[in-house]
Amino acid sequence: MKTGSVNMGRETQQFESELLSFWNRRDAHAICVHSCTAALLLAIQVCGIGTGDEVLVPTLTFVATFQAVKACGAVPVPCDVTDDGFINLSDAARRLTNRTKAIIPVLYAGCDSGISDVYWFAKVNNLAVIEDAAHCFGDETISSRDGIMCFSFDPIKNISCGDGGCILTSDSDIAKKLMDMRLLGVIGDTERRYSGQRSWDFDVTEQGWRLHMNDIAATIGRTQLARFPQIRERRQRSSRMYMETLSTISDIQLFPINTETAVPHIFPIIVKNGARDELRKFLMAANIETGVQYKPNHLLSYFNMGYDLPNAVRLYESMLSLPLHPLLSEDDVQYVIDAVFKFFTK
Ligand SMILES: Cc1ncc(COP(=O)(O)O)c(C=O)c1O
């Protein structure tokens, strides 16, 4: 507040620079925006995707991924998922048409085991790849990839700006376009703002949006980034405790989260034998709040295309996200684990 700069300026520039150092990606560009939804929208648009085009999206994702496609005038085509919650490429192949222009793999719960197949599939079918990495901040194996990656810094993500997001790309032309597009398409506005100037005489040559990150959000992001080592340690510790103990319960199936490299944002489990709702009620009675992430998008009226995606629905009906955030102590996590064990041994 004391700098007098509350809109986009030096703090945002500094945050972008610190993110690139954190990712060890000085070869690339970080473009900070208002949210991951904004990042996805801009990334889709910068790939030249618009009205009438189709984009393959796993149905098991937050509605933001679907809305970002729709906001560009394109059609999000829901695809089924594998047991890991990853886009099922056999199903995606069935949904290809001559209007398909891109695929958005969502790295659900930080799982990216099928990602090299996605790049292969995209190459063969001439599609752009935009990675929805909203769940993945802090996983270096993901940020070292050479694609277009979209991250979220919303209130519950691994780091938060209040609301915020970032696109990571190594393509300088794409980065330059994105920098203009996030500021209403005003050519060169980012560069001028970063040198403390304003744009009075400018040109606009394409659709832009007011989706940049402001300096207040960037300042919060910088503070969070400085705290990230503790955040990482806490999230990984809690996830490891869940993994090690819950893997012994035969009625639970775990997602293949690599707790060495991933910094899990959510910890979903699959509860077998139709016991999910009963377990959820049991945990709630012990003051343990859980979630269901997510309702598949093809079940929403706006995105329903009239076909079934059975595996996503099977996961949706049996999944439960256990508490996971950096303020959980070991005792808190143990309390949750004990309650889950109690449920299955009662
Ligand atoms: C998979 C996924 N994609 C996109 C988003 C949107 O992120 P944001 O809230 O930063 O717009 C979210 C947010 O929860 C998400 O989980």
The ligand as a MOL file (V3000), in Angstrom:
LIG
                    3D

  0  0  0     0  0            999 V3000
M  V30 BEGIN CTAB
M  V30 COUNTS 16 16 0 0 0
M  V30 BEGIN ATOM
M  V30 1 C -8.9680 -28.4360 -11.7980 0
M  V30 2 C -9.2560 -26.9690 -11.6430 0
M  V30 3 N -9.1590 -26.1710 -12.7060 0
M  V30 4 C -9.3910 -24.8550 -12.6170 0
M  V30 5 C -9.7370 -24.2660 -11.4140 0
M  V30 6 C -10.0230 -22.8060 -11.3690 0
M  V30 7 O -9.1010 -22.1140 -10.5750 0
M  V30 8 P -9.4140 -20.6310 -10.1090 0
M  V30 9 O -10.2870 -20.7220 -8.9090 0
M  V30 10 O -8.0640 -20.0570 -9.7800 0
M  V30 11 O -10.0520 -19.9250 -11.2430 0
M  V30 12 C -9.8470 -25.0520 -10.2700 0
M  V30 13 C -10.2050 -24.4720 -8.9770 0
M  V30 14 O -10.5690 -25.1340 -8.0350 0
M  V30 15 C -9.5930 -26.4430 -10.3730 0
M  V30 16 O -9.6680 -27.2570 -9.3130 0
M  V30 END ATOM
M  V30 BEGIN BOND
M  V30 1 1 1 2
M  V30 2 1 2 3
M  V30 3 2 2 15
M  V30 4 2 3 4
M  V30 5 1 4 5
M  V30 6 1 5 6
M  V30 7 2 5 12
M  V30 8 1 6 7
M  V30 9 1 7 8
M  V30 10 2 8 9
M  V30 11 1 8 10
M  V30 12 1 8 11
M  V30 13 1 12 13
M  V30 14 1 12 15
M  V30 15 2 13 14
M  V30 16 1 15 16
M  V30 END BOND
M  V30 END CTAB
M  END
